[in-house]
């Protein structure tokens, strides 16, 4: 047993670890992928912003109504006069902030709403371009020989996606990376996931 331990210690001492060589070749790609953002459609942003604004305004108004009822004596809390004014001022300020932030959210939602039609029209233009120009079989014929079509589904997927990204970029110009990923995924599902 002692011989095994000393042999292991000698092996560890003689082994040199070079972190640059031991890193995977695509380490930088892994890092950049983890920080990439996900595309959110304007219609979804609008719904979130609008519902948040309405909720904040309602909570603010209900809070102010509660404070008014408390001050009029309908809802006794039991503070002395000074603490009651401090409570009313602090909570009133908080509920007023809710209302202001809710109004700002509704204004931002209105701005986002104007982008929805433009975004949907651009999506439709891209989808029509692919639909009119290519079928899934034509894309596969362009990309793969008959032998290559027997590859794993993952390899086929990555090659098809890369081709779609390049084709769309050439046709429509540079796009936001998260939007490009979103629209390519949508096209891919329409072309290949017809289960």
C-alpha positions as CSV (number, residue, x, y, z in Angstrom):
1,X,0.0,0.0,0.0
2,X,2.7,2.6,0.8
3,X,4.4,1.9,-2.6
4,X,1.1,2.8,-4.4
5,X,0.9,6.1,-2.4
6,X,4.5,7.1,-3.1
7,X,4.1,6.2,-6.8
8,X,0.9,8.3,-7.1
9,X,2.7,11.3,-5.4
10,X,5.6,11.0,-7.8
11,X,3.2,10.9,-10.8
12,X,1.4,14.0,-9.5
13,X,4.7,15.9,-9.0
14,X,6.0,15.0,-12.4
15,X,2.7,16.0,-14.1
16,X,2.6,19.6,-15.3
17,X,-0.7,21.3,-15.7
18,X,-0.9,23.9,-18.4
19,X,-4.2,25.6,-18.1
20,X,-4.1,27.0,-21.6
21,X,-3.6,23.6,-23.2
22,X,-6.1,21.8,-20.8
23,X,-8.9,24.2,-21.7
24,X,-11.4,23.1,-24.3
25,X,-10.8,24.8,-27.7
26,X,-14.2,26.4,-27.7
27,X,-14.0,27.8,-24.1
28,X,-14.5,31.4,-25.3
29,X,-17.6,30.3,-27.2
30,X,-19.0,28.7,-24.1
31,X,-18.4,31.9,-22.1
32,X,-20.1,34.1,-24.7
33,X,-23.1,31.8,-25.0
34,X,-23.8,32.0,-21.3
35,X,-24.1,35.8,-21.5
36,X,-26.2,35.9,-24.7
37,X,-29.7,37.4,-24.3
38,X,-32.9,35.9,-25.3
39,X,-35.2,37.6,-27.9
40,X,-38.5,38.8,-26.5
41,X,-41.2,39.7,-29.0
42,X,-42.6,43.2,-28.9
43,X,-46.1,41.9,-28.3
44,X,-44.9,40.0,-25.2
45,X,-43.0,43.1,-23.9
46,X,-46.2,45.1,-24.4
47,X,-48.3,42.6,-22.5
48,X,-45.8,42.5,-19.6
49,X,-45.4,46.3,-19.4
50,X,-49.1,47.0,-19.7
51,X,-50.1,44.5,-17.0
52,X,-47.3,45.7,-14.7
53,X,-48.5,49.3,-15.2
54,X,-52.1,48.5,-14.5
55,X,-51.2,46.4,-11.4
56,X,-49.0,49.1,-9.9
57,X,-51.6,51.8,-10.5
58,X,-54.3,49.6,-8.9
59,X,-52.1,48.8,-5.9
60,X,-51.2,52.5,-5.5
61,X,-54.9,53.6,-5.6
62,X,-56.0,50.8,-3.2
63,X,-53.2,51.8,-0.8
64,X,-54.1,55.5,-0.9
65,X,-57.8,54.5,-0.3
66,X,-56.7,52.4,2.7
67,X,-54.7,55.4,4.1
68,X,-57.7,57.7,3.6
69,X,-60.0,55.2,5.4
70,X,-57.4,54.9,8.2
71,X,-57.2,58.6,8.6
72,X,-60.9,59.0,8.7
73,X,-61.1,56.4,11.4
74,X,-62.8,53.6,9.5
75,X,-59.6,51.4,10.0
76,X,-58.0,52.1,13.3
77,X,-54.3,51.2,13.6
78,X,-53.6,52.4,17.1
79,X,-50.6,54.8,16.5
80,X,-50.2,58.0,18.5
81,X,-50.5,61.2,16.5
82,X,-46.9,61.6,15.5
83,X,-46.5,58.0,14.5
84,X,-49.7,58.1,12.6
85,X,-48.5,61.1,10.5
86,X,-45.1,59.3,9.9
87,X,-47.0,56.2,8.8
88,X,-49.3,58.1,6.5
89,X,-46.4,60.1,5.0
90,X,-44.2,57.0,4.4
91,X,-47.0,54.8,3.1
92,X,-48.5,57.6,1.1
93,X,-45.2,58.3,-0.6
94,X,-44.7,54.6,-1.4
95,X,-48.2,54.3,-2.9
96,X,-47.7,57.5,-4.9
97,X,-44.4,56.0,-6.3
98,X,-46.4,52.9,-7.3
99,X,-48.9,55.1,-9.2
100,X,-46.1,57.1,-10.9
101,X,-44.2,54.0,-11.9
102,X,-47.4,52.4,-13.2
103,X,-48.2,55.5,-15.4
104,X,-44.6,55.4,-16.7
105,X,-45.0,51.7,-17.5
106,X,-48.2,52.4,-19.4
107,X,-46.5,55.1,-21.4
108,X,-43.6,52.8,-22.3
109,X,-46.1,50.0,-23.2
110,X,-47.7,52.5,-25.6
111,X,-44.3,53.1,-27.3
112,X,-43.7,49.4,-27.5
113,X,-47.1,48.8,-29.0
114,X,-46.2,50.9,-32.0
115,X,-43.3,48.4,-32.8
116,X,-45.5,45.3,-32.8
117,X,-47.0,45.8,-36.3
118,X,-43.6,46.6,-37.8
119,X,-42.0,43.6,-36.1
120,X,-44.8,41.2,-37.2
121,X,-44.6,42.6,-40.8
122,X,-40.8,41.9,-40.9
123,X,-41.3,38.4,-39.5
124,X,-43.9,37.8,-42.2
125,X,-41.6,39.1,-44.9
126,X,-38.8,36.7,-43.8
127,X,-41.1,33.7,-43.5
128,X,-42.6,34.4,-46.9
129,X,-39.1,34.7,-48.5
130,X,-38.1,31.3,-47.2
131,X,-41.5,29.7,-48.0
132,X,-41.4,31.0,-51.6
133,X,-37.7,30.3,-52.2
134,X,-37.0,27.0,-50.4
135,X,-38.5,23.8,-49.1
136,X,-36.9,21.6,-46.5
137,X,-35.9,19.1,-49.2
138,X,-34.3,21.8,-51.4
139,X,-32.3,23.1,-48.4
140,X,-31.0,19.6,-47.6
141,X,-30.2,19.0,-51.3
142,X,-28.1,22.2,-51.3
143,X,-26.3,21.4,-48.0
144,X,-25.8,17.6,-48.1
145,X,-24.8,14.9,-50.4
146,X,-26.9,11.7,-50.1
147,X,-24.3,10.1,-47.8
148,X,-24.3,13.2,-45.5
149,X,-28.1,13.0,-45.1
150,X,-27.6,9.9,-42.9
151,X,-25.8,12.0,-40.3
152,X,-27.1,12.4,-36.8
153,X,-30.1,14.7,-36.4
154,X,-28.0,17.1,-34.3
155,X,-25.4,17.6,-37.0
156,X,-28.1,18.1,-39.6
157,X,-29.8,20.6,-37.3
158,X,-26.6,22.7,-36.8
159,X,-25.8,22.8,-40.5
160,X,-29.3,23.8,-41.5
161,X,-29.4,26.5,-38.8
162,X,-26.1,27.9,-39.9
163,X,-27.2,28.0,-43.5
164,X,-30.5,29.7,-42.6
165,X,-28.7,32.4,-40.6
166,X,-26.3,33.1,-43.5
167,X,-29.1,33.2,-46.1
168,X,-31.2,35.5,-44.0
169,X,-28.3,37.8,-43.2
170,X,-27.3,38.0,-46.9
171,X,-30.9,38.7,-47.9
172,X,-32.0,41.1,-45.2
173,X,-28.7,42.5,-43.8
174,X,-27.3,42.3,-40.3
175,X,-29.9,41.6,-37.6
176,X,-29.7,41.5,-33.8
177,X,-28.3,38.1,-32.9
178,X,-31.1,37.2,-30.5
179,X,-33.7,38.1,-33.1
180,X,-31.9,36.1,-35.8
181,X,-31.8,33.1,-33.5
182,X,-35.6,33.5,-32.8
183,X,-36.6,33.8,-36.4
184,X,-34.3,30.9,-37.5
185,X,-35.8,28.7,-34.8
186,X,-39.3,29.6,-36.0
187,X,-38.4,28.8,-39.6
188,X,-36.7,25.5,-38.7
189,X,-39.8,24.3,-36.8
190,X,-42.0,25.2,-39.8
191,X,-39.7,23.4,-42.2
192,X,-38.6,20.3,-40.3
193,X,-40.8,19.7,-37.2
194,X,-44.0,18.7,-39.0
195,X,-44.9,15.9,-36.6
